[in-house]
Amino acid sequence: MAEQGLLDLYVSPAILAEVQDVIGRPQIRTKFPRLTDDVVAEFIARIERIAVRVDEVGTGITLVRDQGCPN
């Protein structure tokens, strides 16, 4: 949808690093053998081309459900 311009995708360097870390893990690569280094690099490059990069990201948010609401 982001590639089609239907939504804006926002990413930070930390998010990109986490995505790359997770899809590079041996257990993920074993489960999905088509995730080669080249496929992962192209995926990250596609995200970087279409996404809005956000370098300054807040450290946290508080949701109403986190403020003492019963579970």
C-alpha positions as CSV (number, residue, x, y, z in Angstrom):
1,M,0.0,0.0,0.0
2,A,2.9,2.4,0.7
3,E,4.4,1.6,-2.7
4,Q,1.1,2.5,-4.3
5,G,0.9,5.8,-2.3
6,L,-2.2,4.7,-0.4
7,L,-0.5,5.3,3.0
8,D,2.6,6.9,4.4
9,L,5.2,4.6,6.0
10,Y,7.3,6.1,8.7
11,V,10.5,4.3,9.9
12,S,13.4,5.1,12.1
13,P,16.9,3.8,11.9
14,A,16.2,1.7,14.9
15,I,13.1,0.1,13.3
16,L,15.1,-0.7,10.1
17,A,17.9,-2.2,12.2
18,E,15.4,-4.3,14.1
19,V,13.7,-5.6,10.9
20,Q,17.1,-6.4,9.4
21,D,18.1,-8.2,12.6
22,V,14.9,-10.3,12.9
23,I,14.8,-11.4,9.3
24,G,18.5,-12.2,9.5
25,R,18.2,-14.6,12.4
26,P,19.1,-18.2,11.7
27,Q,15.7,-19.6,12.9
28,I,13.8,-17.2,10.6
29,R,16.1,-18.0,7.7
30,T,15.6,-21.7,8.3
31,K,11.8,-21.3,8.4
32,F,11.9,-19.1,5.3
33,P,14.7,-20.3,3.0
34,R,13.9,-17.7,0.3
35,L,15.1,-14.9,2.7
36,T,18.6,-14.7,1.3
37,D,20.9,-11.9,2.0
38,D,20.1,-10.4,-1.4
39,V,16.3,-10.6,-0.8
40,V,16.7,-9.0,2.6
41,A,18.9,-6.2,1.2
42,E,16.4,-5.5,-1.5
43,F,13.5,-5.5,1.0
44,I,15.3,-3.0,3.2
45,A,16.2,-0.8,0.2
46,R,12.6,-0.8,-0.9
47,I,11.5,0.4,2.5
48,E,14.1,3.1,2.5
49,R,13.0,4.3,-0.9
50,I,9.3,4.7,0.0
51,A,9.3,5.4,3.7
52,V,9.6,8.7,5.5
53,R,12.6,8.5,7.7
54,V,12.1,9.8,11.2
55,D,15.4,10.3,13.0
56,E,14.1,11.8,16.3
57,V,11.7,9.4,17.9
58,G,10.2,9.8,21.4
59,T,11.2,7.2,23.9
60,G,7.7,6.1,24.9
61,I,4.0,6.8,24.9
62,T,1.3,6.1,27.5
63,L,-1.9,4.6,26.5
64,V,-5.1,5.0,28.4
65,R,-5.3,1.3,28.9
66,D,-2.0,1.5,30.7
67,Q,-3.1,4.0,33.3
68,G,-4.6,1.7,36.0
69,C,-7.5,0.3,34.0
70,P,-8.5,-3.2,35.1
71,N,-7.6,-6.0,32.7
